[in-house]
Amino acid sequence: MGKSKSRILRKGINNQITRMTRESAVVETAKLLNLNNISDARNLITMFGLTAEEVLESGASYEAVVSLKNIFKDS
């Protein structure tokens, strides 16, 4: 595969991934936890190194956060 074709493929892959800030990740994690979508929430928590306090302040239920206490980054 030539350099141009591989560059075009990489550009397409990178364009598919949305850019997410830490603040939007915290809000999205709280929404996912409240909807019981634990696997996607866990991915965001580990990717951004979120703390339990951040997620609780953004509106996640206490029970959901406590159930995942072992994966949160220590504050």
JOKA-V608362 format. One record per residue. N is the residue number from 1. SS is DSSP state (A for helix, B for strand, O for the rest). PHI is phi in degrees with one decimal (999 if undefined). NEAR is the number of other C-alpha atoms within 10 Angstrom. Layout:
n=N ss=SS phi=PHI near=NEAR
n=N ss=SS phi=PHI near=NEAR
//
This chain:
n=1 ss=O phi=999 near=5
n=2 ss=O phi=-74.8 near=6
n=3 ss=A phi=-63.2 near=7
n=4 ss=A phi=-65.0 near=9
n=5 ss=A phi=-65.3 near=10
n=6 ss=A phi=-66.9 near=11
n=7 ss=A phi=-65.6 near=11
n=8 ss=A phi=-65.5 near=11
n=9 ss=A phi=-65.0 near=11
n=10 ss=A phi=-63.7 near=11
n=11 ss=A phi=-63.2 near=11
n=12 ss=A phi=-65.1 near=11
n=13 ss=A phi=-65.7 near=10
n=14 ss=A phi=-67.0 near=11
n=15 ss=A phi=-71.7 near=10
n=16 ss=A phi=-75.8 near=8
n=17 ss=O phi=-83.9 near=8
n=18 ss=O phi=-74.6 near=7
n=19 ss=O phi=-87.8 near=8
n=20 ss=O phi=-124.4 near=10
n=21 ss=O phi=-86.5 near=9
n=22 ss=A phi=-63.0 near=13
n=23 ss=A phi=-64.6 near=12
n=24 ss=A phi=-70.6 near=11
n=25 ss=A phi=-68.4 near=18
n=26 ss=A phi=-65.4 near=25
n=27 ss=A phi=-64.4 near=17
n=28 ss=A phi=-65.0 near=19
n=29 ss=A phi=-63.9 near=27
n=30 ss=A phi=-62.2 near=24
n=31 ss=A phi=-62.8 near=18
n=32 ss=A phi=-65.5 near=19
n=33 ss=A phi=-66.0 near=23
n=34 ss=A phi=-69.7 near=18
n=35 ss=O phi=-93.4 near=12
n=36 ss=O phi=61.4 near=12
n=37 ss=O phi=-95.4 near=13
n=38 ss=A phi=-67.9 near=16
n=39 ss=A phi=-66.2 near=11
n=40 ss=A phi=-69.0 near=13
n=41 ss=A phi=-63.5 near=22
n=42 ss=A phi=-61.6 near=17
n=43 ss=A phi=-62.0 near=12
n=44 ss=A phi=-67.7 near=18
n=45 ss=A phi=-62.3 near=21
n=46 ss=A phi=-74.5 near=13
n=47 ss=A phi=-67.3 near=11
n=48 ss=A phi=-98.9 near=15
n=49 ss=O phi=64.3 near=14
n=50 ss=O phi=-72.8 near=21
n=51 ss=O phi=-101.6 near=18
n=52 ss=A phi=-64.4 near=21
n=53 ss=A phi=-62.3 near=13
n=54 ss=A phi=-61.5 near=16
n=55 ss=A phi=-70.9 near=23
n=56 ss=A phi=-64.4 near=18
n=57 ss=A phi=-66.7 near=12
n=58 ss=O phi=-88.6 near=15
n=59 ss=O phi=113.6 near=15
n=60 ss=O phi=-74.7 near=23
n=61 ss=O phi=-73.0 near=15
n=62 ss=A phi=-61.3 near=13
n=63 ss=A phi=-63.2 near=11
n=64 ss=A phi=-65.8 near=17
n=65 ss=A phi=-69.4 near=20
n=66 ss=A phi=-65.7 near=12
n=67 ss=A phi=-66.9 near=10
n=68 ss=O phi=-110.7 near=15
n=69 ss=O phi=-60.4 near=13
n=70 ss=O phi=-77.1 near=9
n=71 ss=O phi=-103.2 near=15
n=72 ss=O phi=-74.4 near=18
n=73 ss=O phi=-72.1 near=13
n=74 ss=O phi=-67.2 near=11
n=75 ss=O phi=-94.9 near=8
//
